[in-house]
Amino acid sequence: MRFTYYPILISLTIVGTFLSMGASAQSIVDLPGDQLQLQTTSTPQYLFRCALSTDRSYQWQVRACAGDTCSSWATGQQFTTSHAPEVASPYDADWQSKEKMKNAAAVLDWCPAEGAVSYLLELYQKTGAAFNKVVLPERFIAPNTIYDDDRGWQEIKKATSYGWQVTACPGINTPKEGCGPFSQFWEFDTGVKLRLPTNLIPPDGSVVNLSTSLSWLGDRYAAGYLLHIQGTVINQEIPVVRSTDFPLNKIWKDWLALDAPYNWRVASCEGSATSTTGLVCEEETTGQVQWSAVNSLRTTGAPPTNVRFEPTNAQGQIAIPLTISWDDMPGAASYRIEVRGVKYAVLREPKLTLYFEPPFLQQGQSYIALIRTCADEDGLVCGLSTGASFTVAPLEPPAITAENLFIPSFGVKTNEVFGASAYQYQLRYESANPEETDACKASVGSVTETTIVGGDGPISVRCAGQYSLQGRGCIENTCAEPLGWGQWSGPLSLTIQEQRGATGLIPCGRGANNPSTPWDERESCGVKHIFLLIKIILDFLMFRLAPLALAALALYSGVIFYFALPMGVTTPVVKVKSLWRAAGIGLLIIFFAWLIINTFLGFVGFNIGVFGNWYEIGS
């Protein structure tokens, strides 16, 4: 048997004696490209919904099965689908409107058609036995195959019978005559009674704020809704037109209080969708409003709980930076915190960190932090405050020790002072050793300050003798702000000594001074020490290495002459002359290097003589 141009919605019916209970039947469709689609069904009918293409030929077979045992395949049959789109929903079970869908939603759905650019939908309202066409102003551009009347033109009414069909068109504006055949004509009925709103959001028991909206799943055919809110001082019914959403900020100022419980429910209404006065929410038979389930909510604004300060010491005092935190309160849109005279802030998170910055938290002073839970993000609508006090711990004097008491630096260590991030040390030169230089003796009584982050580190020192050392903690790393200074420790007496040993070539930064030189090797290295280093190298070459080299050369020359001259050999003599010539050139190079440097320094402005102390150019 062959069917030609069969409507695309295909139901294959198996004719004959059906299997006993628990048996099954299978159908197979030969899709284009030799693809087999095997389906199993427990009834002698199978519906292909959106599974077949338009304008295609198919062959199908069927066989009966009981468990894993199946009969032979029946003789294959062929059919060809037309170009009409396949209608999908609302479903007409018998395709003849006898089993049409009741209480259907206002959504029409069909399957894509091959080559369709647009679709033409025809909707008819049934009055008695007559169908009157409903004008839909626009076409549906592929691949869209759904008409949602709730989002469209609001043409489908409650408690009404409708029929519909659809066709595929090769262009966007192709006239009806140029489109393909129409699909089957299906009928459906819309509901008689409005459904009660469901899926109320926020869920029961939620905590809400100003940004919260009450929403629900309503009825497509409702003209509006009646929202009932009840609390301790409020019992209001609020009409809502053509919306399933109601922002609480519309009534918050006048009707809602912070941190208060409320109940709410919703009813579906008929009537005019253009004004609240035209809504009819009472049921015709009972005259009563049919309400949804009741949901409870609570407005945010409860005082914050569990306020915490970090860090704190054993006495409960705090250090800076200070982190103030508290429990995240249900429904909070923001928090408002005030530390009087120091900080005011609106926060999204339940935490605030106070740093050492103006206006400063002062050591030993007590403060109160007032924290409120707010229903808006700007911190303008807030509940009662929670007050929590704290005291800033004063920085105690550190316990300091010193080690490796030698020039050019010694080490200092301290215990950790609560609240201190850096430590400032004050070193006073009390007296100089008798053998010290005049410059060191003149600096007796001088005071130097050194700041070390963390407390442990080196302190530079130039002169040997007796010193006193004090230390104090600082809140910030630079120790620049007086309000961040702690108390000085008691003075620690130190005896600083030179490191005995060879001075070497380097004329600075050493642990001991060489009294045979006119400069102090304990000074910190600077630009002038580059020239001192050059002088030391030249002195070493001219007055130590050069004499040794000349003495060795003279000895070598004497040995050569002693053995070569008696035998009349002249070659070694020539070689000795060449060596003395090279040595002379080397000495001249050193001499002229000295002269050139001396002349250049005098030219650029240094006050020196022809062979003066050019290396002494000041600090």
C-alpha positions in Angstrom: 0.0 0.0 0.0 1.3 3.5 -0.9 0.2 6.8 0.6 1.1 10.0 -1.3 1.2 13.5 0.3 0.2 12.3 3.7 -0.1 15.0 6.4 3.2 15.1 8.2 1.8 14.1 11.6 2.0 10.3 11.1 0.3 7.6 13.2 1.1 4.1 12.1 -1.7 1.8 13.1 -1.1 -2.0 13.3 -4.2 -3.8 12.1 -4.8 -7.4 13.2 -4.9 -9.4 16.4 -2.7 -7.8 19.0 -0.4 -9.6 21.4 -1.3 -10.7 24.9 -0.5 -8.5 27.9 3.2 -8.0 28.4 4.0 -8.4 24.7 5.2 -5.6 22.4 5.2 -4.6 18.8 8.0 -2.9 16.9 7.9 -0.7 13.8 10.8 0.3 11.7 11.0 3.3 9.4 13.5 3.5 6.6 14.7 7.1 6.8 16.7 8.7 3.9 20.2 7.6 3.6 19.4 4.0 4.7 19.1 5.0 8.4 16.9 2.7 10.4 14.8 4.1 13.3 13.6 1.3 15.5 10.7 2.0 17.8 9.0 -0.2 20.4 5.4 0.3 21.5 2.9 -1.6 23.7 -0.1 -0.5 21.7 -0.9 -1.1 18.0 -0.2 2.6 17.2 2.8 4.8 17.2 2.9 8.6 16.8 5.9 10.2 15.1 6.0 13.7 16.6 8.5 16.0 14.8 10.5 12.9 13.7 9.7 12.9 10.0 10.7 15.5 7.4 8.4 17.1 4.9 8.4 16.0 1.2 10.0 12.7 1.9 9.2 9.1 1.1 9.4 6.4 3.8 8.9 2.7 4.1 7.8 1.0 7.3 7.4 -2.5 8.7 6.1 -4.0 11.9 6.5 -7.3 13.8 5.1 -8.6 17.0 7.3 -9.5 20.0 6.9 -11.3 23.2 9.9 -10.6 25.4 13.0 -11.2 23.3 11.2 -13.4 20.8 9.7 -11.6 17.7 7.9 -12.7 14.6 9.0 -12.0 11.1 8.6 -8.6 9.7 5.3 -7.8 8.0 5.2 -6.7 4.4 6.6 -3.2 4.1 4.4 -0.2 3.2 5.4 3.2 1.8 4.1 6.7 2.3 5.2 10.2 1.3 4.8 13.2 3.5 3.5 16.5 2.1 5.0 20.0 2.4 2.5 20.8 5.2 4.0 21.5 8.6 3.3 19.0 11.4 1.1 20.4 14.2 2.1 19.4 17.6 0.2 21.1 20.4 -2.6 21.6 21.6 -2.9 17.9 20.7 -6.1 16.6 19.0 -6.0 12.9 20.0 -8.3 11.6 17.3 -7.5 14.3 14.7 -11.3 14.8 14.3 -11.9 17.2 17.3 -13.9 14.6 19.2 -11.0 14.2 21.7 -9.7 17.7 21.5 -7.7 19.2 24.4 -9.7 20.9 27.2 -8.3 23.7 29.3 -5.5 24.2 26.8 -2.8 26.8 27.3 -2.7 29.7 24.9 0.4 28.3 23.1 0.4 26.8 19.6 3.3 24.7 18.5 4.3 23.0 15.3 7.3 21.2 13.7 9.7 22.8 11.2 9.1 22.2 7.5 11.8 21.7 4.9 12.7 24.9 3.1 10.3 27.1 5.1 11.3 30.8 5.4 8.1 31.8 7.2 4.9 30.3 8.5 1.3 31.5 8.0 -0.9 30.6 11.0 -4.7 30.7 10.8 -6.6 30.9 14.1 -10.4 30.5 14.2 -12.8 31.2 17.1 -15.7 28.8 17.2 -19.2 30.2 17.8 -21.8 27.5 17.7 -20.9 25.4 14.6 -19.2 28.4 12.8 -15.6 29.3 12.8 -14.7 33.0 12.6 -11.1 33.8 11.6 -9.0 35.7 14.2 -6.7 38.1 12.5 -3.0 37.7 13.5 -1.1 40.8 12.2 2.3 39.1 11.6 3.9 36.1 10.2 6.3 33.8 12.0 9.8 33.8 10.7 11.7 30.4 10.7 13.0 28.8 12.7 10.3 30.1 15.1 7.6 27.5 15.3 5.7 28.6 18.4 2.9 31.2 18.9 2.6 32.2 22.6 -0.5 34.3 22.8 0.4 35.5 26.2 3.5 37.2 24.7 1.8 37.9 21.4 -1.5 39.7 20.6 -3.7 38.4 23.4 -6.3 37.0 21.0 -7.1 33.7 22.8 -9.8 34.1 25.4 -10.9 32.1 28.4 -13.7 29.5 28.0 -13.7 29.6 24.2 -13.4 27.0 21.5 -10.8 27.5 18.7 -9.4 25.8 15.6 -6.1 26.3 13.9 -3.9 25.3 11.1 -0.5 26.4 9.7 1.3 26.4 6.3 4.9 26.9 5.3 5.9 29.7 2.9 9.1 30.0 0.8 9.5 33.7 1.5 8.8 36.2 4.2 6.0 38.0 2.4 4.8 35.3 0.2 1.0 35.5 -0.3 -1.2 32.7 1.0 -1.6 31.3 -2.5 2.1 30.9 -2.9 2.5 28.9 0.3 2.3 25.2 0.6 -0.7 23.1 1.8 -2.1 23.7 5.3 -1.6 21.2 8.1 -4.4 19.4 9.7 -7.1 21.5 11.3 -7.1 20.9 15.0 -9.4 22.2 17.7 -9.0 23.0 21.4 -10.9 24.6 24.2 -9.5 27.1 26.7 -10.3 26.9 30.5 -13.5 28.0 32.1 -12.3 28.8 35.6 -9.2 30.9 36.4 -6.4 28.9 38.0 -5.2 29.8 41.4 -1.7 31.4 41.4 1.1 29.0 42.4 4.8 29.0 42.8 4.9 32.0 45.0 8.3 33.6 45.2 10.1 34.3 47.5 9.6 30.9 49.2 7.7 30.7 52.4 9.7 32.0 55.4 12.1 34.2 53.3 13.7 37.4 54.5 13.2 40.3 52.0 14.6 43.7 51.3 13.8 46.7 49.1 15.0 44.9 45.9 12.7 42.0 46.5 9.7 41.4 44.2 6.8 39.2 45.0 6.0 37.0 42.0 3.8 34.0 41.2 2.7 31.7 38.3 -0.6 33.1 37.2 -3.3 32.2 34.8 -2.9 33.2 31.1 -6.5 34.4 30.9 -6.4 36.5 34.1 -7.0 40.3 33.6 -5.1 41.0 36.8 -4.5 39.8 40.4 -5.3 40.8 43.9 -2.4 40.8 46.3 -3.2 40.5 50.0 -0.5 41.5 52.5 -1.1 41.2 56.3 1.1 42.1 59.2 0.9 43.5 62.7 -0.2 46.9 61.6 -1.1 46.3 57.9 -3.9 44.4 56.2 -4.0 45.6 52.6 -5.4 44.2 49.3 -3.5 45.6 46.4 -4.8 45.2 42.8 -2.1 44.2 40.2 -2.9 44.7 36.5 -1.5 42.4 33.8 1.5 41.4 35.8 2.7 38.5 38.0 5.3 40.6 39.8 5.0 43.2 42.5 8.1 45.1 43.7 8.0 45.6 47.5 9.7 49.1 47.2 6.2 50.4 46.0 4.8 49.9 49.5 7.9 49.7 51.8 7.9 53.3 52.9 4.2 53.6 53.9 3.2 50.1 54.9 6.2 47.9 55.8 8.5 48.1 58.8 12.0 46.7 59.2 12.5 43.3 60.9 8.8 42.5 61.0 6.8 39.4 59.9 4.1 39.4 57.2 1.8 37.0 55.3 0.8 37.3 51.7 -1.3 35.5 49.1 -2.7 36.2 45.6 -6.0 35.7 43.8 -6.6 35.7 40.0 -9.1 38.3 38.7 -11.2 38.8 35.6 -12.5 42.0 34.1 -10.7 44.9 32.5 -7.0 44.6 32.1 -6.5 48.4 31.8 -7.4 49.6 35.3 -7.5 48.3 38.8 -11.2 49.4 39.2 -12.3 47.0 36.4 -10.9 43.8 38.1 -13.4 41.3 39.3 -11.8 38.8 41.7 -14.9 37.2 43.3 -16.0 33.8 42.0 -19.5 34.0 40.3 -21.1 31.1 42.2 -19.8 31.8 45.7 -19.1 35.5 45.6 -15.8 34.9 47.4 -12.3 35.5 46.4 -10.3 32.3 45.8 -6.9 32.8 47.3 -3.6 31.0 46.7 -1.7 29.4 49.5 -0.4 31.7 52.1 3.4 32.5 52.2 5.1 34.2 55.1 8.0 36.6 54.9 10.0 38.8 57.2 11.6 42.1 56.3 15.3 42.5 56.9 16.7 45.0 59.4 17.5 42.9 62.5 20.5 44.2 64.5 23.7 42.4 63.5 24.9 39.7 65.7 28.2 38.2 66.8 30.4 41.3 66.3 34.0 40.3 66.3 37.3 42.3 66.5 40.6 41.0 65.1 43.3 41.0 66.3 42.9 41.1 70.0 45.3 40.5 72.9 44.7 38.7 76.2 43.2 41.8 77.7 40.7 42.1 74.8 42.4 45.2 73.3 42.8 45.5 69.6 45.7 46.3 67.2 45.7 48.2 63.9 44.9 47.3 61.2 41.6 46.3 62.8 39.1 44.0 61.2 35.5 44.3 62.4 33.2 41.5 61.3 29.7 40.2 62.1 27.2 37.6 61.0 25.8 38.0 57.6 22.2 38.9 58.4 19.3 37.4 56.3 18.0 39.6 53.5 20.6 42.4 54.1 21.2 44.6 51.0 23.9 46.5 52.8 25.3 47.4 56.2 26.0 50.8 57.7 28.8 51.1 60.2 30.0 54.1 62.2 33.0 54.4 64.5 32.3 57.8 65.9 34.9 60.3 65.0 36.9 57.8 62.9 34.9 56.0 60.2 31.5 55.9 58.5 30.9 53.4 55.7 28.2 51.6 53.8 29.2 48.0 53.0 27.9 45.1 51.0 29.9 42.5 53.0 29.7 42.1 56.8 33.3 43.2 57.3 35.3 46.4 57.7 39.1 46.8 58.1 40.4 50.0 59.7 43.9 51.0 58.8 46.3 53.5 60.4 45.2 56.5 58.4 43.6 59.9 59.3 41.6 60.3 61.4 43.7 58.0 63.5 42.6 55.5 66.0 44.6 56.5 69.1 46.4 54.2 71.5 44.7 53.6 74.8 41.4 55.2 73.6 38.1 53.3 73.6 35.6 53.5 70.7 32.1 52.2 69.9 31.2 50.7 66.6 27.5 51.1 65.6 26.4 48.6 62.9 23.0 48.5 61.2 21.4 46.1 58.7 19.9 47.9 55.8 17.2 47.0 53.3 18.7 49.1 50.4 22.1 49.2 48.8 22.8 52.8 49.7 22.4 52.4 53.5 19.5 54.8 53.8 16.8 52.3 55.1 18.3 50.6 58.1 17.2 48.9 61.2 18.3 49.2 64.8 22.0 49.3 65.5 24.2 46.9 67.4 26.9 48.6 69.5 30.2 47.0 70.2 33.1 48.7 72.0 36.8 48.2 71.7 40.0 49.7 73.0 43.2 50.3 71.1 46.1 48.6 72.8 49.1 50.9 73.6 52.4 49.8 72.2 54.5 48.5 75.1 58.3 49.1 75.3 60.1 46.3 73.4 62.7 44.1 75.1 65.8 44.5 72.9 69.1 42.7 72.7 72.2 43.3 70.6 74.9 40.9 69.2 78.1 41.0 67.1 79.1 44.4 68.6 81.7 45.4 65.9 82.1 48.1 63.3 80.6 48.6 60.7 77.3 47.1 62.0 75.9 45.1 64.8 72.7 43.1 65.0 69.6 43.9 67.1 66.7 41.7 68.1 63.4 42.4 69.9 60.4 40.6 71.2 57.1 41.1 69.2 55.1 44.0 70.6 51.4 43.6 70.0 50.3 46.1 67.4 53.7 47.0 66.1 54.6 46.4 62.5 58.0 48.2 62.6 60.6 49.2 65.3 62.6 52.4 65.6 66.0 52.3 67.3 67.8 55.3 68.8 71.6 54.9 69.1 73.5 57.5 71.2 77.3 57.8 71.1 78.3 58.2 74.7 82.1 58.1 74.6 84.9 57.3 72.2 87.9 55.0 72.6 91.2 56.9 73.3 92.7 55.7 70.0 89.8 56.9 68.0 90.1 59.5 65.2 89.4 63.1 65.9 86.3 62.9 63.7 84.8 60.2 65.9 85.7 62.0 69.1 83.9 65.1 67.7 80.7 63.0 67.1 80.4 62.0 70.8 76.8 62.8 71.9 75.3 62.3 68.4 72.1 60.3 68.0 71.2 58.2 65.0 67.8 56.6 64.3 67.1 53.4 62.4 63.7 51.9 61.5 63.5 48.1 60.8 60.3 46.4 59.7 59.7 43.4 61.8 62.3 44.5 64.4 65.3 42.3 63.8 68.2 43.5 61.6 71.5 45.4 61.4 72.4 48.9 62.7 75.3 50.7 61.1 78.0 52.2 63.3 81.3 54.0 62.4 83.2 54.7 65.6 84.3 52.4 68.5 83.3 53.3 72.0 80.4 53.3 74.4 76.8 53.6 73.2 73.3 53.5 74.6 70.5 51.9 72.6 66.7 52.4 72.9 63.8 50.9 70.9 60.1 51.5 70.4 57.4 49.9 68.3 55.5 51.7 65.5 52.0 51.0 64.1 53.0 51.8 60.5 56.1 50.7 58.7 57.8 54.1 58.3 57.5 55.3 61.9 56.7 58.7 60.6 53.4 59.4 62.4 53.9 60.4 66.1 50.4 59.0 67.0 51.8 55.6 65.9 54.8 55.6 68.2 55.1 53.3 71.2 57.0 53.8 74.5 60.8 53.8 74.4 62.5 50.9 76.1 65.1 51.5 78.8 68.6 52.3 77.5 70.8 49.3 76.7 74.6 50.0 77.2 76.8 48.7 74.3 80.6 48.6 73.8 81.4 48.7 70.1 84.8 47.5 69.0 86.9 47.4 65.9 87.3 44.1 64.0 91.1 43.5 64.1 92.7 42.2 60.9 94.3 43.1 57.6 92.7 46.2 56.0 93.2 45.0 52.4 92.8 47.2 49.3 89.2 48.4 50.0 89.3 51.8 51.7 85.8 51.8 53.2 83.1 49.8 54.9 85.5 47.8 57.0 85.3 46.8 60.7 88.6 48.4 61.7 90.6 51.6 60.8 94.2 51.4 59.6 96.1 54.2 61.5 98.8 54.2 58.9 96.5 55.7 56.3 95.2 59.3 56.3 91.6 58.1 55.8 89.1 56.1 58.0 88.4 52.7 56.5 85.3 52.4 58.8 83.4 55.0 56.8 80.5 53.9 54.6 81.5 53.6 51.0 80.8 56.6 48.7 82.0 58.2 45.5 85.2 59.5 46.9 86.3 55.9 47.8 86.5 55.1 44.1 89.5 57.5 43.8 91.0 56.2 47.0 90.8 52.7 45.5 92.6 53.9 42.4 95.3 55.5 44.5 95.8 52.3 46.5 96.2 50.3 43.3 98.7 52.8 41.8 100.7 52.8 45.1 100.7 49.1 45.1 102.0 49.0 41.5 104.6 51.7 41.9 106.0 51.2 45.4 105.5 47.5 46.0 105.1 45.5 42.7 107.4 47.7 40.5 110.5 47.5 42.9 110.1 43.8 43.1 109.8 43.5 39.4 112.9 45.7 38.8 114.9 43.7 41.3 113.9 40.4 39.7 114.7 41.8 36.3 118.1 43.0 37.5 118.9 39.6 38.9 117.8 37.9 35.7 120.0 40.3 33.6 123.0 39.6 35.8 122.7 35.8 35.4 122.4 36.2 31.6 125.4 38.4 31.3 127.5 36.2 33.6 127.0 33.1 31.4 126.6 34.7 28.0 129.5 37.2 27.7 132.4 34.7 28.4 131.1 32.5 25.6 130.7 35.4 23.1 126.9 34.8 22.6 125.0 38.0 21.8 121.4 36.8 21.5 120.6 36.7 25.3 122.0 40.3 25.6 119.6 41.5 23.0 116.7 39.8 24.8 117.7 41.4 28.1 117.8 44.9 26.5 114.3 44.2 25.2 113.0 43.3 28.6 114.4 46.5 30.1 112.9 48.5 27.4 109.4 47.0 28.1 109.9 47.6 31.9 110.6 51.3 31.2 107.6 51.6 29.0 105.4 50.1 31.8 106.8 52.5 34.4 106.1 55.4 32.0 102.5 54.3 31.5 101.9 54.2 35.3 103.5 57.6 35.7 101.5 59.2 32.9 98.3 57.6 34.3 99.0 59.3 37.5 99.7 62.6 35.7 96.6 62.4 33.4 94.3 61.7 36.4 95.8 64.5 38.4 95.6 67.0 35.5 92.0 66.0 34.7 90.8 66.4 38.3 92.5 69.8 38.5 90.8 70.8 35.2 87.3 69.9 36.5 87.8 72.0 39.6 89.5 70.1 42.4 92.0 72.1 44.4 95.2 70.0 44.1 98.8 70.6 43.2 100.8 69.1 40.4 101.5 66.0 42.5 99.1 66.8 45.3 96.7 64.5 47.1 94.3 64.1 44.2 92.5 61.2 45.8 91.3 63.4 48.7 88.2 64.9 46.9 85.9 65.1 49.9 82.7 63.2 50.7 
